[in-house]
Amino acid sequence: MKAKVIVMPKQSILDPQGVAVRDAMRHHGLPGVKSARVGKVIELELDGTTEAQLHEIARDMLSNPVVEDYTIQIQS
């Protein structure tokens, strides 16, 4: 099984990297960029792992549940 875990800052958390990206894009001639959020994507190739185990790994190891949310995309 292949899976992507997408980890992003929670909407209620200030994202200084996203602010820096937004400001840089505006500075380079894209004034229409209203916001940007910066996160990470982890691609996993798994064998014998259940979706419940994958959620546990994403919650406990790949993200910080205090300030980040994650989503999982399972690919065949």
C-alpha positions as CSV (number, residue, x, y, z in Angstrom):
1,M,0.0,0.0,0.0
2,K,1.2,3.5,-0.7
3,A,0.0,6.5,1.3
4,K,0.5,10.2,1.5
5,V,0.3,11.9,4.9
6,I,-0.3,15.6,4.6
7,V,0.5,17.6,7.7
8,M,-0.6,21.2,7.9
9,P,-0.7,23.8,10.7
10,K,-4.1,24.1,12.3
11,Q,-6.2,27.0,11.0
12,S,-6.1,28.7,14.4
13,I,-2.3,28.6,14.5
14,L,-0.1,31.4,13.1
15,D,2.0,30.1,10.2
16,P,5.1,32.3,9.9
17,Q,6.4,30.3,7.0
18,G,3.1,30.8,5.1
19,V,3.2,34.6,5.8
20,A,6.8,34.7,4.5
21,V,5.8,32.8,1.3
22,R,2.7,35.1,0.8
23,D,4.8,38.2,1.2
24,A,7.5,37.0,-1.1
25,M,4.9,36.1,-3.8
26,R,3.4,39.6,-3.5
27,H,6.8,41.1,-3.7
28,H,7.5,39.2,-6.9
29,G,4.4,40.6,-8.7
30,L,1.5,38.4,-7.5
31,P,-0.5,40.8,-5.4
32,G,-3.6,38.6,-5.6
33,V,-2.1,36.0,-3.2
34,K,-4.3,36.4,-0.1
35,S,-2.7,33.7,2.1
36,A,-0.3,30.8,2.0
37,R,0.1,27.9,4.4
38,V,3.2,25.7,4.5
39,G,3.1,22.1,5.6
40,K,4.7,18.8,4.7
41,V,3.9,15.7,2.7
42,I,5.2,12.3,3.8
43,E,5.0,9.5,1.2
44,L,5.0,6.0,2.7
45,E,5.1,2.6,1.1
46,L,3.6,0.1,3.6
47,D,3.2,-3.6,3.7
48,G,0.8,-5.3,6.3
49,T,-0.2,-2.0,7.9
50,T,-3.9,-1.3,8.6
51,E,-5.5,2.1,8.1
52,A,-5.9,2.4,11.8
53,Q,-2.2,1.8,12.4
54,L,-1.5,4.4,9.7
55,H,-3.6,7.0,11.6
56,E,-1.8,6.1,14.8
57,I,1.6,6.7,13.1
58,A,0.4,9.9,11.6
59,R,-1.0,11.2,14.9
60,D,1.9,10.1,17.1
61,M,5.0,10.3,15.0
62,L,4.5,12.4,11.9
63,S,2.5,15.3,13.3
64,N,2.2,17.4,16.4
65,P,-1.5,17.2,17.3
66,V,-1.3,20.3,19.4
67,V,-0.6,22.6,16.5
68,E,-1.0,20.4,13.3
69,D,-3.7,18.5,11.5
70,Y,-3.1,15.6,9.1
71,T,-4.9,13.9,6.3
72,I,-4.1,10.6,4.7
73,Q,-4.5,9.8,1.1
74,I,-4.3,6.0,0.3
75,Q,-3.1,5.1,-3.1
76,S,-3.4,1.7,-4.8
